[in-house]
Amino acid sequence: MGTVGHSDGDPVIHALIDSLLGSKKLGDIGTLFPNSKKYKNKRSTFFLKKIINLFEAKNIKINNIDINIITQKPNLKKYKKIISKNLARICNINEKKISVKGKTTDRLGNVGKNKAIACEVITSVSNY
């Protein structure tokens, strides 16, 4: 079981990047990093680090991150702290400012049949 994408297909980081970019009307991940040979098989952390550098250059501070991962399997209980710790390190924010939640679709739809995973992210940002 795993994800497939032009890069490494990490749905959490891709959703986080789109949420960050959307918070300041800076486009989306596909606009900044189009499907091209240049970005093929890149790790999603590569893209997130670029966005964090962009935010730092524009004096944009991340206040908090709220992540909702929707998947039937695996159970995310043992991964939530790892996810928030890794994202806090990359985003240069305190881990306590990141909320990671897991949801299922009660076996409904493609997510419920383990054919897909979804992720929703809301971020709060401000200029400093």
C-alpha positions in Angstrom: 0.0 0.0 0.0 1.3 3.4 -0.8 0.7 6.6 -2.9 1.6 7.3 -6.5 2.4 10.8 -7.8 4.6 12.8 -10.0 6.8 13.4 -7.0 6.5 11.1 -4.0 2.8 11.6 -3.8 2.7 12.6 -0.1 -1.0 13.8 0.3 -0.3 15.5 3.7 2.6 17.7 2.5 0.9 18.5 -0.8 -2.3 19.6 1.0 -0.2 21.6 3.5 1.7 23.3 0.6 -1.6 24.2 -1.1 -3.0 25.5 2.2 0.0 27.7 2.8 0.1 29.1 -0.7 -3.7 29.7 -0.6 -3.5 31.6 2.6 -1.5 34.3 0.8 -2.9 33.9 -2.7 0.4 32.6 -4.0 -1.0 30.0 -6.4 -0.9 26.2 -5.8 1.7 23.4 -5.9 1.0 22.5 -9.5 1.6 26.1 -10.7 4.9 26.6 -8.7 6.1 23.0 -9.3 4.6 21.8 -12.6 4.7 18.1 -13.8 8.1 18.2 -15.5 11.3 16.3 -15.5 12.8 18.9 -13.2 10.4 17.8 -10.4 9.9 14.2 -11.2 10.3 11.9 -8.2 11.3 14.8 -5.9 10.4 14.3 -2.2 7.5 16.4 -1.0 9.7 17.8 1.7 11.8 19.4 -1.0 8.7 21.4 -2.1 7.6 22.3 1.4 11.1 23.6 2.3 10.9 25.8 -0.8 7.6 27.2 0.4 8.9 27.8 3.9 11.9 29.7 2.5 9.5 31.7 0.4 7.4 32.5 3.4 10.5 33.5 5.4 11.6 35.8 2.6 8.2 37.5 2.5 8.1 37.7 6.4 5.1 35.4 6.6 4.8 33.5 9.9 2.8 30.2 10.3 0.6 30.5 13.4 -0.9 27.0 13.3 -1.6 24.1 11.1 -4.7 21.8 11.3 -4.5 18.6 9.4 -7.3 16.1 8.7 -6.1 12.8 7.1 -8.9 10.7 5.7 -8.0 7.1 5.1 -9.4 3.7 6.0 -6.0 2.2 6.6 -3.6 2.5 8.2 -4.8 3.6 11.6 -3.0 6.9 12.2 -2.9 6.8 16.0 0.8 5.9 16.2 1.8 8.2 13.3 0.2 11.5 14.4 3.0 12.6 16.7 5.7 11.6 14.2 3.9 13.6 11.5 3.5 16.7 13.7 7.1 16.5 14.9 8.5 16.2 11.4 6.3 19.0 10.0 7.2 21.3 12.9 10.9 20.8 12.2 10.5 21.6 8.5 8.1 24.5 9.0 10.2 26.0 11.9 7.3 26.1 14.3 6.5 24.6 17.6 5.0 21.1 17.4 2.1 22.3 19.7 0.9 24.5 16.8 0.2 21.5 14.6 -2.9 19.4 15.0 -3.0 16.0 13.2 -6.3 14.1 13.1 -7.3 10.9 11.4 -10.7 10.0 10.0 -12.2 7.2 8.0 -15.1 7.1 5.6 -16.6 4.0 7.2 -15.6 1.9 4.2 -17.5 4.2 1.8 -16.1 5.3 -1.6 -12.6 4.9 -2.9 -11.0 6.0 0.5 -13.1 3.4 2.3 -12.0 0.7 -0.2 -8.3 1.6 0.4 -8.0 2.9 -3.2 -7.4 6.5 -2.2 -6.4 8.8 0.6 -7.5 12.4 1.2 -6.2 15.2 3.3 -7.6 18.6 4.3 -5.4 21.3 5.8 -6.2 24.7 7.2 -3.4 27.0 8.1 -3.3 30.3 9.9 -0.6 32.7 8.9 0.4 36.3 9.5 3.0 38.9 8.5 5.6 39.8 11.0 
